[in-house]
Amino acid sequence: METLRSIPELSKLRGPIFLAIGVFDGVHLGHQAVISTSTEHAQAACGTPVVVTFDPHPEKILRPEAAPHLLTATPHKIALIRELGVAHLLIITFDKKFAATEPEDFVQRLVKHSKPLREICVGHEWSFGKNRRGNLALLKKLGAQFDFNVVGIPPVAVNGKIVSSTTIRQAVEVSDLKKAAEMLGREYTILGIVVRGDDLGKKIGFPTANLSAHNEQFPPNGVYFAEARLEGVAYRGVVNLGYRPTVSSSKTERILEIHLLDFDRDIYGKDLEVRFIRYLRPEKKFEDVDALTRQIERDVQQARALSAA
């Protein structure tokens, strides 16, 4: 997948150009409908489909104090969009200057650099431009003016509920991972980079990979039977998510660490994608490290039994 970083780079692509535009946090079923529709229309017209998204999430700039926890930060979002078979991705830097762009100016820039622009596909409630003044109605008006089609994708529903990033966040937050998976069209995962911790796990016989997560929306604290994908290979293990009250007095940062079963490799700096399979128990404070170690042994035994089932 080719990643573009500025609108003028569209001019190097073969026209006609078909754009699927959105924030796409989570790349859920609704987002996939926008992307797949645009791709199908482009293929039917022998055009070039391009997914257009923004980094960071616009709310991080417009309302940082109320910005949502991300389901997929940009590296994870790129990986998920790539898995959809997208050939071209344009990531527009969203800063205060870009936020002040009038919606008409934004569209005119897309028109100017596409050779030519044939279609823009968005979600039915997508808003854009300064003060969010741009909407589907304005986009259609501009489409008539500059001779491109506009497609607004209606909401996608699962079990009678409209699919949205907000609903998925709420589901993950209360550990309703089944509902989240139904709306995502995939199981909810957390992607991050393995970083160095305090090596306590190694000292007590259960080495763990500490994850610096790209995601911001975590399920509830606790211990989980989980699966981690490393370089395309899946490994089962036990995740501890929380503040580690037995060995740490700090409650300022939640730590996600995973002990992989029968695994002995140095993976610092590698990307790891974690899937939560089953909640095992709440996080709790033990009287000492020995008591914690005995509990971890039981957690690992339970994980092995589940892995063998």
Secondary structure, DSSP 4 states (H G I P E B T S, - for coil): -EEE-SGGGGGGSPSSEEEEE---TT--HHHHHHHHHHHHHHHHTT-EEEEEEEES-HHHHH-GGGPPPPSS-HHHHHHHHHHTT-SEEEEEE--HHHHT--HHHHHHHHHHHSTTEEEEEEETT--BSGGG-B-HHHHHHHHHHHT-EEEEEPPPEETTEE--HHHHHHHHHTT-HHHHHHHHTS--EEEEEEE----HHHHTT---EEEEES------SEEEEEEEEETTEEEEEEEEEE--TTT----SS-EEEEEETT-----TT-EEEEEEEEEEE-----SSHHHHHHHHHHHHHHHHHHHH-
